[in-house]
Amino acid sequence: MKILVMNCGSSSLKYQLIDMENESVLAKGLCERIGIDGSKLTHQPTGKDKVVVEKDMPTHQTAVELVLSALLDPEHGVIKSMDEIGAVGHRVLHGGSVYSDSIVVNEDVKRVIRECFDLGPLHNPANLMGIEACEAAMPGKPQVAVFDTAFGQGMKPEAYMYAIPYEYYEKYKIRRYGFHGTSHMFVSKRVLDFAGLDKKSGKVIVCHLGNGASISASIGGKCVDTSMGLTPLEGLIMGTRSGDVDPAVLQFICNHENLSVDEMLNILNKKSGVLGVSGVSSDFRDIAAAEEEGNERAKLAFDAFIYRVVKYIGAYVAAMNGVDAIAFTAGVGENDARARERVCAPLGYLGVKIDAEANKTRGKEIMISTPDSKVKVMVIPTNEELAIARDTLSLI
Ligand code: ADP
C-alpha cells in the first residue's frame, strides 16, 4: 500500500509518497507560491533526477492536480495508476480539544478543523483547503487528518491551564495545546524501543530543536507536558520566535513604539529568538560561525537558547519525578554536536555522562551517553511524514 502525505501551508504544499511495504519514500516534493505569481513544483523521485515544473497554481486544487500528474508522469513519475495510492494523510495544525488521535476525515472532522481556524489562523484554513483539494482530485480515496496538537492532549489540566480568568477557557478554549506533536509522539515512542524502556512507565524528554523548537515530557509515550502553548510561540527560544516572555513586555513596547498587538506578535514570532538577540541570523549554523568570529551577541543568543533548554529539562524532570532518557531531534538536535554537548554539560546532577566521540555523529540514530550514564541520552531523527503515513495506514 502506498500512502500520500500532504502538508499544506497557505501558499505551499509539501508531499511525500511512501511505500508502506518497506516504509521507503518513492517521491517527495514541494509546490511553492500557490496563489502567487511565479509558482513552481519541485518533484524529486527517489533515485531519479529532480524535476522543476514552473506552472501557474492559482489554488491548492491546481497544486494537488500538478502533484498527482508528476507522480503519474511516464518519465519522472513513480506510479502507473492512481489506484496505487491507498489513502492520503494530511498534517493538520490544530484539532482543539476534540482530537487526541488521528482520524479519517468526514464532514464532522472538517467542521472541527474549521472551528479551529481561530486557534490556527495561518495553517488550519490551508490544511482544510488541502483536504478538500484531494477529495476533489481523488474522489472516494480515504483522507486522514493527523493533528499537531494530538500529543499535547495527554496533558492534565494543571499542565495545560493558564492561570487567567476561567471564563476565557470556557468561552474561547484558551489553554496550552502544544505543537510539534507528531514529532514528539514519533520520537518518544522510538526512544522507548531504542533505549529498551518500559512501554508504560518509561520517562522520556524529547528536545525538538530546529528553527521551531519545543520540548516534551512523556511517560510511556503519553504527554505530561510540552513547551508550546496556545500557539507555537511559548516555550523555548527558537530561530525567530521569542519563546516565553513576560506579557507586560508587549504592553511596554506597544506603548513606547506605537505598535499594535498584531504588529508586536509578528515581532515575537518572526523577528525574535536567536535572530532577534544576535541580529545575525535565525540559522544556527550562521550563529555558530558568527560566534567563532567573536560576535558577542551571537554568543549571547546561543547561550540563552541553551540555558532555556536546560531550564525546561530541569522542570520536566521535576514534573515526572525523574527521567530515564533524553532525546535530541530536528535540524539542530540531530546535527549540532556542540548544542547537545552544551545542553548536557549542566546535567551532571542527573548523572548524565556523554560519550564525546559518539556525540560527533550527525543525523543518525545513536546513543550518545556512556554505558554508565544514569540517564540514556540519544539522537533520534524525527520523521513526521512517516509518522503521518503510519497513522494513516493504521486507520484505513
Ligand atoms: P524547521 O523544521 O523548524 O524549519 P529544522 O528542524 O529543519 O527546522 O531545523 C533547521 C535548523 O537546523 C536551522 O537553524 C539550521 O541551522 C539547523 N541546522 C541544520 N544543520 C545544522 C548543523 N550541522 N549544525 C547546526 N545547526 C544545523
Boltz pocket constraint, residues with backbone or C-beta under 6 A from the ligand:
constraints:
  - pocket:
      binder: B
      contacts: [[A, 209], [A, 210], [A, 211], [A, 212], [A, 213], [A, 239], [A, 282], [A, 283], [A, 284], [A, 285], [A, 286], [A, 330], [A, 331], [A, 332], [A, 335], [A, 336]]
      max_distance: 6.0
